[in-house]
């Protein structure tokens, strides 16, 4: 596929709280967030992340928060079912910047 065959891209704006070394990373979730993390028992052991639009947008915000140039390597966010944003019974996940 050459450049002229690629579909057009639409910009999406997701605001993030800037990284501050004194505070670290700030978790910021949209109202109404619903997210689940499951392991599908298939031959390939697939991880399924599912949720509503607010949840997926919030997850994108967290990934972009970690991707800020000012965030140091090793910065991470931990999520589990008792953090209040993931559905009960979800697996925990740590997302970390290398």
C-alpha positions in Angstrom: 0.0 0.0 0.0 1.5 3.3 -1.0 0.8 6.7 0.7 -1.9 7.6 -1.8 -3.8 4.3 -1.0 -4.0 5.0 2.7 -7.3 6.1 4.1 -7.5 9.6 5.4 -6.8 10.1 9.1 -9.1 12.2 11.3 -7.6 14.0 14.2 -9.0 13.2 17.6 -8.4 15.5 20.6 -7.9 14.0 24.0 -6.7 16.3 26.7 -4.1 15.0 29.2 -2.9 16.5 32.5 0.8 17.5 32.0 3.3 15.3 33.8 4.8 17.1 36.9 7.8 15.5 38.7 6.4 16.7 42.0 3.0 15.0 41.5 3.8 12.2 39.1 1.1 10.9 36.7 -2.5 11.9 37.3 -5.2 9.5 36.6 -8.2 11.1 34.8 -11.4 9.2 34.0 -14.5 10.3 32.1 -17.9 10.1 33.9 -19.7 6.9 33.1 -16.5 4.9 32.3 -17.0 1.2 31.9 -13.9 -1.0 31.2 -13.2 -4.7 31.5 -10.0 -6.8 31.1 -10.4 -10.5 30.6 -8.2 -13.3 29.4 -9.9 -15.4 26.7 -9.1 -19.0 27.1 -8.2 -19.6 23.5 -5.1 -21.3 22.2 -3.3 -18.0 22.0 -4.5 -16.7 25.5 -5.9 -13.5 24.1 -6.4 -10.5 26.4 -9.7 -8.7 25.8 -10.1 -5.0 26.8 -13.7 -3.9 26.3 -15.7 -0.9 27.4 -18.0 1.9 26.5 -16.9 5.0 24.6 -16.1 6.9 27.8 -14.0 4.0 29.1 -12.0 3.6 25.9 -11.4 7.4 25.6 -10.2 7.4 29.2 -7.9 4.5 28.5 -6.5 6.4 25.5 -6.0 9.4 27.7 -4.0 7.3 30.2 -1.8 5.9 27.4 -1.2 9.4 26.1 -0.4 10.6 29.6 2.3 8.0 29.9 3.6 8.9 26.4 4.4 12.5 27.3 8.0 13.4 26.6 8.5 14.6 30.2 7.4 11.3 31.8 10.4 9.4 32.9 11.1 5.7 31.9 9.5 3.4 34.5 6.5 5.6 35.0 3.4 3.4 35.3 -0.3 3.2 36.0 -1.9 0.3 37.9 -5.5 -0.6 37.4 -7.6 -3.4 39.0 -11.2 -4.2 39.7 -11.2 -2.4 43.0 -9.9 0.9 41.6 -13.5 1.7 40.8 -13.1 2.1 37.0 -12.8 -1.5 35.9 -15.7 -3.9 36.2 -15.7 -6.3 39.1 -13.8 -9.5 38.2 -11.5 -7.8 35.7 -7.9 -8.7 35.7 -5.4 -6.1 37.0 -3.0 -4.4 34.6 0.1 -2.3 34.9 0.9 0.0 32.0 4.5 1.2 32.1 6.7 3.5 30.0 10.0 1.8 29.0 
